[in-house]
């Protein structure tokens, strides 16, 4: 058993990491303030060869041009957002959160958006504001007209691709790549169905992966999937799917939004926003999957089977949107887990199911962890020794090691599962778009 020396305490190091994050946020806030002042005074103009603040920052601060342009954009937006600027410069708001907030906030909405940032993690805030972004029909048409795909041969003979696609076509391409990769994984593992991906076929009830086989036959990559798509197209020709299966992508949209003539918020599942007219076009020849969210019958097949029927799986994915284990943001390669095991009398119902990533699914079976449902929307996870796992743990203060006095508590997010639709509604209300 490994013993920890007095010089290294896991708890002490965790406290130090969190406090360093606060110091980093404080430094980022003051640094962006300097960038903004430098930009307003055009300090770059005295340097031969520089044409903008972003170009100078990329050169002198060792940033990529894209990162430098984003730093300058945020620095220019902050003077008009005093609440966000003050929280950022005081070290309470991280750069990752300030960056996404400045894309949509104004003087009237920044207080409400800052409150959302207090409870959301940086990843959750990015997702909700990306889904919120309103897209008009004109913007959707412009995105279609500006799409492109270019390529060139690199010096070593490799083909380099660069593409720009509208949101719905980009999501369709990603769905095709995922399906192609899943098929290659099933072919590698010699299976004819079931879930694919890392650990496919090797769940809690299945055999363990063979390390030698994984070294000899590594998991297919998206590059392999793209080549497989090309081979399939050459073998069968470019055949378009017809009927409701033509578009294999999920779009979250309120039916009321589709029925209205005005603009609204619809988006690709866990992706960017779409114009309502784009959703109407996709809906002209696509299958609709109704998801009961309230006031309806519970989706269940009782104890007749432990396998998850497709309609329940779709409802489960719509509700959970990814792994439910505290602090986990995984939304791909997730399994449906029976809270009360099927063999113990648990039903294959939406109420008795949650999504877990492969790692946390294994912890709940072989690792001795447990989960129970406290309320219709709240879960309680426990460690093998019975201690509950907090959604967002608070670390105690370390004696003799205080953070800078001007750096208040960092808005790290409380870590609860995010209801994306409700969060987007909150952003609409805050910005006057509801």
MARFIVEX-13552 format. One record per residue (C-alpha): residue in one letter; residue number from 1; y, x, z. Coordinates in pm, whole numbers, plus 32768, in hexadecimal, padded with zeros to 4 digits. Example, Ala and Ser with C-alpha at 12.3 -4.5 7.8 and 13.67 -1.06 7.14 Angstrom:
# residues 2
+---------+-----+------+------+------+
: residuo : num :   yy :   xx :   zz :
+---------+-----+------+------+------+
:       a :   1 : 7E3E : 84CE : 830C :
:       s :   2 : 7F96 : 8557 : 82CA :
+---------+-----+------+------+------+
This chain:
# residues 434
+---------+-----+------+------+------+
: residuo : num :   yy :   xx :   zz :
+---------+-----+------+------+------+
:       x :   1 : 8000 : 8000 : 8000 :
:       x :   2 : 8155 : 8085 : 7FA0 :
:       x :   3 : 823D : 80C4 : 80C5 :
:       x :   4 : 83B6 : 80BB : 80AA :
:       x :   5 : 847C : 81DA : 813A :
:       x :   6 : 85B1 : 818F : 820B :
:       x :   7 : 8684 : 8212 : 80EB :
:       x :   8 : 860F : 80FA : 8007 :
:       x :   9 : 8605 : 7F90 : 8076 :
:       x :  10 : 85C8 : 7E83 : 7F6A :
:       x :  11 : 86AE : 7D90 : 8021 :
:       x :  12 : 87BF : 7E96 : 8045 :
:       x :  13 : 87A6 : 7EF2 : 7ED4 :
:       x :  14 : 87B8 : 7D82 : 7E6D :
:       x :  15 : 88F4 : 7D59 : 7F3D :
:       x :  16 : 8987 : 7E91 : 7E9E :
:       x :  17 : 8938 : 7E18 : 7D3E :
:       x :  18 : 89E3 : 7CCA : 7D7D :
:       x :  19 : 8B12 : 7D74 : 7E14 :
:       x :  20 : 8B26 : 7E67 : 7CF2 :
:       x :  21 : 8B25 : 7D38 : 7C0B :
:       x :  22 : 8C56 : 7CB6 : 7CC6 :
:       x :  23 : 8D02 : 7E08 : 7CA3 :
:       x :  24 : 8CA8 : 7E0D : 7B30 :
:       x :  25 : 8D3D : 7CB1 : 7B02 :
:       x :  26 : 8E78 : 7D21 : 7BB7 :
:       x :  27 : 8E96 : 7E55 : 7AD9 :
:       x :  28 : 8E5B : 7D86 : 799D :
:       x :  29 : 8F72 : 7C97 : 7A01 :
:       x :  30 : 9070 : 7DAA : 7A3B :
:       x :  31 : 8FFA : 7E5E : 7901 :
:       x :  32 : 902D : 7D2C : 7824 :
:       x :  33 : 9187 : 7CFD : 78BA :
:       x :  34 : 91DD : 7E5F : 7846 :
:       x :  35 : 914E : 7E16 : 76EC :
:       x :  36 : 9229 : 7CDF : 76D6 :
:       x :  37 : 9362 : 7DA3 : 7736 :
:       x :  38 : 9305 : 7EBA : 7643 :
:       x :  39 : 92DA : 7DB5 : 752F :
:       x :  40 : 9426 : 7D08 : 7575 :
:       x :  41 : 94E0 : 7E54 : 7566 :
:       x :  42 : 941E : 7EC1 : 742D :
:       x :  43 : 93BF : 8006 : 74D4 :
:       x :  44 : 92CB : 804E : 73BC :
:       x :  45 : 93E0 : 8074 : 72BA :
:       x :  46 : 942D : 81DC : 7323 :
:       x :  47 : 92CB : 824B : 72D0 :
:       x :  48 : 92A0 : 82B5 : 7168 :
:       x :  49 : 9191 : 81F7 : 70B4 :
:       x :  50 : 917E : 80CF : 71A8 :
:       x :  51 : 91D9 : 7F7A : 711E :
:       x :  52 : 91A2 : 7E9D : 724E :
:       x :  53 : 9161 : 7E98 : 73C2 :
:       x :  54 : 8FF1 : 7E47 : 7385 :
:       x :  55 : 8FCC : 7F76 : 72A2 :
:       x :  56 : 906D : 805A : 73A7 :
:       x :  57 : 8F9A : 7FCA : 74C4 :
:       x :  58 : 8E5A : 7FF8 : 73FA :
:       x :  59 : 8EB8 : 8161 : 73B2 :
:       x :  60 : 8F40 : 81D1 : 7503 :
:       x :  61 : 8E65 : 80FE : 75EA :
:       x :  62 : 8D19 : 813A : 7536 :
:       x :  63 : 8CDC : 7FCB : 74E3 :
:       x :  64 : 8C4A : 7F32 : 73AC :
:       x :  65 : 8D52 : 7E91 : 72CA :
:       x :  66 : 8CC9 : 7D37 : 7318 :
:       x :  67 : 8CD6 : 7D70 : 7491 :
:       x :  68 : 8E35 : 7DFD : 7475 :
:       x :  69 : 8EB0 : 7CCF : 73B1 :
:       x :  70 : 8E1C : 7BEB : 74BC :
:       x :  71 : 8EC8 : 7CAF : 75D2 :
:       x :  72 : 9016 : 7C89 : 7521 :
:       x :  73 : 8FDC : 7B15 : 74E2 :
:       x :  74 : 8F97 : 7AD9 : 7653 :
:       x :  75 : 90C1 : 7BAE : 76BB :
:       x :  76 : 91A7 : 7AE4 : 75D8 :
:       x :  77 : 9121 : 7996 : 765B :
:       x :  78 : 913C : 79E3 : 77CF :
:       x :  79 : 92BC : 79D0 : 77F6 :
:       x :  80 : 92AD : 7862 : 778F :
:       x :  81 : 9197 : 7818 : 788B :
:       x :  82 : 9222 : 787E : 79E0 :
:       x :  83 : 9105 : 77EF : 7AB4 :
:       x :  84 : 8FF7 : 789D : 79E8 :
:       x :  85 : 90C9 : 79DA : 79D7 :
:       x :  86 : 90FB : 79E2 : 7B51 :
:       x :  87 : 8F87 : 79A9 : 7B97 :
:       x :  88 : 8F2B : 7AB6 : 7A9A :
:       x :  89 : 9022 : 7BB9 : 7B18 :
:       x :  90 : 8FBA : 7B73 : 7C81 :
:       x :  91 : 8E4F : 7BC1 : 7C2D :
:       x :  92 : 8DD0 : 7A5F : 7C6A :
:       x :  93 : 8D89 : 7A1B : 7AFB :
:       x :  94 : 8CB1 : 7B04 : 7A2A :
:       x :  95 : 8D16 : 7B74 : 78CE :
:       x :  96 : 8BEE : 7AB7 : 7839 :
:       x :  97 : 8C73 : 7970 : 78C8 :
:       x :  98 : 8DE0 : 79B9 : 787C :
:       x :  99 : 8D83 : 7A05 : 7713 :
:       x : 100 : 8CE1 : 78B2 : 76D3 :
:       x : 101 : 8DE4 : 77ED : 779C :
:       x : 102 : 8F05 : 7876 : 76CF :
:       x : 103 : 8E68 : 77E7 : 7593 :
:       x : 104 : 8EA5 : 767E : 75F8 :
:       x : 105 : 8F8C : 7673 : 772A :
:       x : 106 : 90FA : 7616 : 7731 :
:       x : 107 : 91F7 : 75DA : 7847 :
:       x : 108 : 917F : 7474 : 787D :
:       x : 109 : 900A : 74BE : 7883 :
:       x : 110 : 8FEB : 7614 : 7923 :
:       x : 111 : 8FD2 : 7595 : 7A8B :
:       x : 112 : 8EAA : 74B1 : 7A39 :
:       x : 113 : 8E03 : 75B8 : 795F :
:       x : 114 : 8E2C : 76BA : 7A72 :
:       x : 115 : 8D78 : 75CE : 7B5F :
:       x : 116 : 8C5A : 75B4 : 7A65 :
:       x : 117 : 8C51 : 7731 : 7A54 :
:       x : 118 : 8C32 : 773C : 7BCE :
:       x : 119 : 8AE4 : 7684 : 7BC4 :
:       x : 120 : 8A55 : 76F6 : 7A74 :
:       x : 121 : 89BC : 7848 : 7A2F :
:       x : 122 : 8A50 : 7912 : 7911 :
:       x : 123 : 892E : 78AF : 782E :
:       x : 124 : 8953 : 773E : 7885 :
:       x : 125 : 8ACB : 7746 : 784B :
:       x : 126 : 8A95 : 77E8 : 76F8 :
:       x : 127 : 899C : 76DA : 7694 :
:       x : 128 : 8A6E : 75B1 : 7702 :
:       x : 129 : 8BAF : 762C : 765C :
:       x : 130 : 8AF5 : 7688 : 751F :
:       x : 131 : 8A61 : 752A : 7515 :
:       x : 132 : 8BB5 : 748F : 7566 :
:       x : 133 : 8C71 : 752C : 7448 :
:       x : 134 : 8CDC : 740F : 7365 :
:       x : 135 : 8C97 : 7437 : 71F1 :
:       x : 136 : 8D41 : 735B : 70F1 :
:       x : 137 : 8CB2 : 72F5 : 6FA2 :
:       x : 138 : 8DB0 : 73DC : 6EFB :
:       x : 139 : 8D38 : 7502 : 6FCE :
:       x : 140 : 8BCF : 74AF : 6F7D :
:       x : 141 : 8C21 : 74AC : 6E09 :
:       x : 142 : 8CDA : 75F5 : 6E2B :
:       x : 143 : 8BB0 : 768F : 6EDF :
:       x : 144 : 8ACF : 761E : 6DC2 :
:       x : 145 : 8BB5 : 76B1 : 6CBB :
:       x : 146 : 8BD0 : 77FE : 6D72 :
:       x : 147 : 8A5A : 7835 : 6D9D :
:       x : 148 : 89C7 : 796A : 6CFB :
:       x : 149 : 88A4 : 7A5B : 6CFA :
:       x : 150 : 88CF : 7BC4 : 6C8C :
:       x : 151 : 87EA : 7CF0 : 6C8A :
:       x : 152 : 87E6 : 7E61 : 6C3D :
:       x : 153 : 86E6 : 7F7A : 6C3C :
:       x : 154 : 8716 : 8078 : 6D53 :
:       x : 155 : 86F3 : 81EF : 6D24 :
:       x : 156 : 858C : 81ED : 6DA2 :
:       x : 157 : 852C : 80D6 : 6CB2 :
:       x : 158 : 853E : 7FBC : 6DAF :
:       x : 159 : 85D3 : 7E70 : 6D4A :
:       x : 160 : 86FD : 7E01 : 6E1D :
:       x : 161 : 8756 : 7C8F : 6E27 :
:       x : 162 : 8891 : 7BE2 : 6E9E :
:       x : 163 : 88BE : 7A6A : 6E97 :
:       x : 164 : 89A6 : 7956 : 6F0A :
:       x : 165 : 8923 : 77F1 : 6F18 :
:       x : 166 : 89AA : 76A7 : 6FA0 :
:       x : 167 : 891F : 7642 : 70F4 :
:       x : 168 : 881B : 754A : 7076 :
:       x : 169 : 8799 : 7635 : 6F66 :
:       x : 170 : 8795 : 7759 : 7056 :
:       x : 171 : 86CD : 768D : 7152 :
:       x : 172 : 85DD : 762A : 703C :
:       x : 173 : 85A7 : 7796 : 6FDE :
:       x : 174 : 8569 : 77F8 : 7148 :
:       x : 175 : 8471 : 76D9 : 7170 :
:       x : 176 : 83B8 : 7750 : 7038 :
:       x : 177 : 83AD : 78B5 : 70BD :
:       x : 178 : 8326 : 783F : 720D :
:       x : 179 : 821A : 776B : 7165 :
:       x : 180 : 81B6 : 788C : 7081 :
:       x : 181 : 81A4 : 797A : 71A9 :
:       x : 182 : 80D5 : 7880 : 7271 :
:       x : 183 : 7FE2 : 7865 : 714D :
:       x : 184 : 7FC0 : 79E1 : 713F :
:       x : 185 : 7F7E : 79ED : 72B6 :
:       x : 186 : 7E6F : 78E3 : 7298 :
:       x : 187 : 7DD5 : 79A2 : 7175 :
:       x : 188 : 7DD9 : 7AE5 : 723F :
:       x : 189 : 7D37 : 7A3F : 736C :
:       x : 190 : 7C38 : 7987 : 729A :
:       x : 191 : 7CA3 : 7830 : 7319 :
:       x : 192 : 7CD3 : 76F9 : 7246 :
:       x : 193 : 7DDC : 764A : 7313 :
:       x : 194 : 7E87 : 762F : 7460 :
:       x : 195 : 7FBE : 76E0 : 74D5 :
:       x : 196 : 8012 : 782E : 7446 :
:       x : 197 : 80E9 : 7948 : 74C1 :
:       x : 198 : 80C6 : 7A54 : 75CA :
:       x : 199 : 7F9C : 7A05 : 769F :
:       x : 200 : 7F28 : 78E7 : 75BE :
:       x : 201 : 7DC6 : 788C : 760C :
:       x : 202 : 7DD1 : 795F : 7747 :
:       x : 203 : 7E63 : 786A : 783F :
:       x : 204 : 7DF7 : 783A : 79A6 :
:       x : 205 : 7CAA : 77A0 : 793F :
:       x : 206 : 7C66 : 788D : 781D :
:       x : 207 : 7BF3 : 79F6 : 77F2 :
:       x : 208 : 7CDA : 7B19 : 7836 :
:       x : 209 : 7D77 : 7BD5 : 7710 :
:       x : 210 : 7CBC : 7D06 : 7696 :
:       x : 211 : 7DB1 : 7E2E : 76A6 :
:       x : 212 : 7CEE : 7EF3 : 75A0 :
:       x : 213 : 7CF9 : 7DCD : 74B1 :
:       x : 214 : 7E6E : 7DA2 : 74EA :
:       x : 215 : 7EA8 : 7F10 : 7496 :
:       x : 216 : 7DD5 : 7EF9 : 735A :
:       x : 217 : 7E60 : 7DA5 : 72F5 :
:       x : 218 : 7FBF : 7D7F : 7384 :
:       x : 219 : 806E : 7C30 : 7385 :
:       x : 220 : 810F : 7BD6 : 7237 :
:       x : 221 : 8287 : 7BFD : 7224 :
:       x : 222 : 838A : 7B25 : 7176 :
:       x : 223 : 8389 : 7C26 : 705F :
:       x : 224 : 8214 : 7BDF : 7030 :
:       x : 225 : 8264 : 7A6A : 7034 :
:       x : 226 : 836E : 7A93 : 6F25 :
:       x : 227 : 827B : 7B53 : 6E46 :
:       x : 228 : 8177 : 7A43 : 6E80 :
:       x : 229 : 8273 : 793A : 6E14 :
:       x : 230 : 82B9 : 7A01 : 6CD7 :
:       x : 231 : 8145 : 7A21 : 6C88 :
:       x : 232 : 8113 : 78AB : 6CBF :
:       x : 233 : 8238 : 7855 : 6BDB :
:       x : 234 : 81B3 : 7938 : 6AC6 :
:       x : 235 : 8053 : 78AD : 6AE8 :
:       x : 236 : 80B1 : 773C : 6AF1 :
:       x : 237 : 8208 : 7736 : 6A54 :
:       x : 238 : 8345 : 76AB : 6AF1 :
:       x : 239 : 82C9 : 7556 : 6B60 :
:       x : 240 : 83B9 : 747F : 6C29 :
:       x : 241 : 8332 : 739A : 6D33 :
:       x : 242 : 8374 : 722B : 6CF8 :
:       x : 243 : 8395 : 7109 : 6DE5 :
:       x : 244 : 83D1 : 7118 : 6F5B :
:       x : 245 : 8332 : 7271 : 6F83 :
:       x : 246 : 842E : 7319 : 6EA1 :
:       x : 247 : 850C : 7397 : 6FBB :
:       x : 248 : 8445 : 743D : 70CF :
:       x : 249 : 855E : 746F : 71C5 :
:       x : 250 : 85DA : 73B5 : 72F5 :
:       x : 251 : 873B : 732E : 7305 :
:       x : 252 : 87C3 : 7296 : 7448 :
:       x : 253 : 88A0 : 716F : 73F0 :
:       x : 254 : 8907 : 7026 : 748A :
:       x : 255 : 88B9 : 6EFF : 73A7 :
:       x : 256 : 8A13 : 6E74 : 73F8 :
:       x : 257 : 8AA6 : 6FB1 : 7364 :
:       x : 258 : 89E4 : 6F7C : 7223 :
:       x : 259 : 8A5E : 6E17 : 720E :
:       x : 260 : 8BCF : 6E6B : 7241 :
:       x : 261 : 8CB3 : 6ECE : 7127 :
:       x : 262 : 8D6C : 6FCA : 71FE :
:       x : 263 : 8D08 : 712A : 725C :
:       x : 264 : 8C2A : 7178 : 7385 :
:       x : 265 : 8B50 : 7288 : 7419 :
:       x : 266 : 89F4 : 72C1 : 7390 :
:       x : 267 : 893C : 740B : 738C :
:       x : 268 : 87FF : 74BE : 732E :
:       x : 269 : 8716 : 74D2 : 745B :
:       x : 270 : 8791 : 75FF : 7525 :
:       x : 271 : 886C : 765C : 73FE :
:       x : 272 : 89C5 : 762C : 7365 :
:       x : 273 : 8A7A : 74E7 : 7327 :
:       x : 274 : 8A55 : 7415 : 71EC :
:       x : 275 : 8B3E : 7323 : 7143 :
:       x : 276 : 8AD4 : 71B8 : 7183 :
:       x : 277 : 8ACB : 7186 : 700B :
:       x : 278 : 89CE : 72A2 : 6FF1 :
:       x : 279 : 88F3 : 71F4 : 70F4 :
:       x : 280 : 890F : 70B0 : 702E :
:       x : 281 : 88A1 : 7166 : 6EF3 :
:       x : 282 : 8775 : 7200 : 6FA1 :
:       x : 283 : 871F : 70AC : 7036 :
:       x : 284 : 8710 : 7003 : 6EE2 :
:       x : 285 : 85B1 : 708D : 6EA7 :
:       x : 286 : 852D : 7106 : 6FF5 :
:       x : 287 : 8452 : 707F : 7107 :
:       x : 288 : 84FC : 7010 : 7249 :
:       x : 289 : 845D : 7057 : 739B :
:       x : 290 : 84E3 : 6F6A : 74A7 :
:       x : 291 : 84F3 : 7009 : 7600 :
:       x : 292 : 8505 : 6F19 : 7726 :
:       x : 293 : 8603 : 6FA4 : 781D :
:       x : 294 : 863C : 6E7E : 7906 :
:       x : 295 : 85DD : 6D15 : 7936 :
:       x : 296 : 849D : 6D35 : 786D :
:       x : 297 : 832C : 6D5B : 78B3 :
:       x : 298 : 82AF : 6EAE : 7926 :
:       x : 299 : 81FD : 6F71 : 7816 :
:       x : 300 : 8097 : 6F9F : 7888 :
:       x : 301 : 7F30 : 6FA1 : 7812 :
:       x : 302 : 7EA6 : 6F90 : 7976 :
:       x : 303 : 7D72 : 7061 : 79BA :
:       x : 304 : 7CC0 : 701E : 7875 :
:       x : 305 : 7D0B : 717D : 77FB :
:       x : 306 : 7DAA : 72BC : 787E :
:       x : 307 : 7E2E : 7322 : 7728 :
:       x : 308 : 7F98 : 72CE : 76E5 :
:       x : 309 : 7FC9 : 71D1 : 75C9 :
:       x : 310 : 80DD : 722D : 74D0 :
:       x : 311 : 81C7 : 7112 : 7539 :
:       x : 312 : 81B8 : 7179 : 76A8 :
:       x : 313 : 81E4 : 72E8 : 764B :
:       x : 314 : 831E : 7291 : 7585 :
:       x : 315 : 83A9 : 71C6 : 76A6 :
:       x : 316 : 8357 : 72E3 : 7797 :
:       x : 317 : 840B : 73E3 : 76BE :
:       x : 318 : 8535 : 72FB : 769D :
:       x : 319 : 8549 : 72D1 : 7817 :
:       x : 320 : 8502 : 7431 : 7898 :
:       x : 321 : 858C : 7504 : 7778 :
:       x : 322 : 84CD : 7636 : 77F2 :
:       x : 323 : 8429 : 76D3 : 7921 :
:       x : 324 : 847C : 761F : 7A67 :
:       x : 325 : 8438 : 7749 : 7B4D :
:       x : 326 : 8576 : 77A7 : 7C0E :
:       x : 327 : 864A : 78A0 : 7B51 :
:       x : 328 : 8575 : 789F : 7A13 :
:       x : 329 : 862B : 7860 : 78CA :
:       x : 330 : 84F8 : 7872 : 77E6 :
:       x : 331 : 84EF : 775A : 76E8 :
:       x : 332 : 83E2 : 77E3 : 75FF :
:       x : 333 : 8272 : 781D : 763E :
:       x : 334 : 8265 : 7719 : 7752 :
:       x : 335 : 8135 : 7656 : 77D1 :
:       x : 336 : 8119 : 74F7 : 785C :
:       x : 337 : 80A4 : 750C : 79C6 :
:       x : 338 : 800C : 73F2 : 7A96 :
:       x : 339 : 80BE : 73ED : 7BE7 :
:       x : 340 : 7F8F : 7340 : 7C7C :
:       x : 341 : 7E69 : 73D4 : 7BC4 :
:       x : 342 : 7DA2 : 72F0 : 7AE1 :
:       x : 343 : 7C62 : 734B : 7B9A :
:       x : 344 : 7D07 : 72E2 : 7CE2 :
:       x : 345 : 7D63 : 7188 : 7C67 :
:       x : 346 : 7EAC : 71DA : 7BBC :
:       x : 347 : 7F0C : 710B : 7A8F :
:       x : 348 : 7F7B : 718A : 793C :
:       x : 349 : 80CD : 70E4 : 7962 :
:       x : 350 : 8231 : 7155 : 7934 :
:       x : 351 : 826D : 7139 : 7AAB :
:       x : 352 : 8148 : 7222 : 7AF6 :
:       x : 353 : 819C : 7327 : 79EF :
:       x : 354 : 8296 : 7446 : 79DD :
:       x : 355 : 82CF : 7562 : 78E8 :
:       x : 356 : 828C : 76C7 : 7958 :
:       x : 357 : 8299 : 780F : 789D :
:       x : 358 : 8151 : 78CC : 7883 :
:       x : 359 : 81B0 : 79BE : 799A :
:       x : 360 : 820E : 78B5 : 7A98 :
:       x : 361 : 80EF : 77D3 : 7A2D :
:       x : 362 : 8001 : 78EB : 7A8A :
:       x : 363 : 80B2 : 7919 : 7BD9 :
:       x : 364 : 8077 : 77AB : 7C32 :
:       x : 365 : 7F04 : 77C8 : 7BE9 :
:       x : 366 : 7E88 : 7926 : 7C35 :
:       x : 367 : 7FBA : 799F : 7CF4 :
:       x : 368 : 7FA9 : 78AA : 7E14 :
:       x : 369 : 80FE : 780F : 7DD6 :
:       x : 370 : 8123 : 7696 : 7DEE :
:       x : 371 : 8209 : 757F : 7D7E :
:       x : 372 : 8241 : 741A : 7DEA :
:       x : 373 : 832E : 730C : 7D79 :
:       x : 374 : 842E : 72B3 : 7E85 :
:       x : 375 : 84E6 : 71A8 : 7DBE :
:       x : 376 : 84E0 : 7128 : 7C5A :
:       x : 377 : 85BB : 724E : 7BEF :
:       x : 378 : 8584 : 7358 : 7CFE :
:       x : 379 : 8462 : 7449 : 7D1F :
:       x : 380 : 840A : 752F : 7E3F :
:       x : 381 : 835C : 7679 : 7DF6 :
:       x : 382 : 82BB : 7746 : 7F0B :
:       x : 383 : 823D : 78A8 : 7F28 :
:       x : 384 : 80D0 : 78F5 : 7F82 :
:       x : 385 : 8138 : 7916 : 80F1 :
:       x : 386 : 81D3 : 77B9 : 80EC :
:       x : 387 : 8341 : 7820 : 80E3 :
:       x : 388 : 8414 : 7747 : 7FFA :
:       x : 389 : 84BA : 77EE : 7ED2 :
:       x : 390 : 862E : 7798 : 7EC9 :
:       x : 391 : 86C3 : 7738 : 7D7C :
:       x : 392 : 87CD : 7844 : 7D9D :
:       x : 393 : 8797 : 7925 : 7ECF :
:       x : 394 : 88C0 : 799B : 7F98 :
:       x : 395 : 88AF : 7B03 : 800E :
:       x : 396 : 8924 : 7B5E : 816D :
:       x : 397 : 8A40 : 7C51 : 819E :
:       x : 398 : 89E6 : 7DBD : 81CD :
:       x : 399 : 8A78 : 7E67 : 82FD :
:       x : 400 : 8B85 : 7F60 : 82A7 :
:       x : 401 : 8B85 : 7F11 : 8135 :
:       x : 402 : 8C91 : 7E1A : 80D3 :
:       x : 403 : 8CFF : 7DBC : 7F77 :
:       x : 404 : 8E6C : 7DF4 : 7F1B :
:       x : 405 : 8F44 : 7CFA : 7FD4 :
:       x : 406 : 8FE9 : 7C7D : 7E96 :
:       x : 407 : 8E96 : 7C24 : 7DFE :
:       x : 408 : 8E33 : 7AC9 : 7E72 :
:       x : 409 : 8CD3 : 7A3F : 7E53 :
:       x : 410 : 8C4D : 7A6B : 7CF4 :
:       x : 411 : 8C0C : 7923 : 7C3E :
:       x : 412 : 8AA2 : 7975 : 7BF6 :
:       x : 413 : 8A35 : 780B : 7BCF :
:       x : 414 : 895F : 773E : 7CB9 :
:       x : 415 : 8830 : 7753 : 7BD2 :
:       x : 416 : 87CC : 75E5 : 7BC5 :
:       x : 417 : 8727 : 7560 : 7A8B :
:       x : 418 : 8834 : 74FE : 7995 :
:       x : 419 : 8849 : 73A4 : 78FA :
:       x : 420 : 88DE : 7412 : 77AE :
:       x : 421 : 894A : 72B7 : 773F :
:       x : 422 : 89F9 : 7270 : 788B :
:       x : 423 : 8AA2 : 73C5 : 7883 :
:       x : 424 : 8B20 : 738E : 7721 :
:       x : 425 : 8BA5 : 7239 : 778E :
:       x : 426 : 8C59 : 72E8 : 78AD :
:       x : 427 : 8CF6 : 73E1 : 77BC :
:       x : 428 : 8D65 : 72C0 : 76DD :
:       x : 429 : 8E04 : 7214 : 7809 :
:       x : 430 : 8EB0 : 7357 : 7873 :
:       x : 431 : 8F3E : 739E : 7719 :
:       x : 432 : 8F9E : 7238 : 76CB :
:       x : 433 : 8E99 : 721B : 75B9 :
:       x : 434 : 8DD0 : 7104 : 7661 :
+---------+-----+------+------+------+
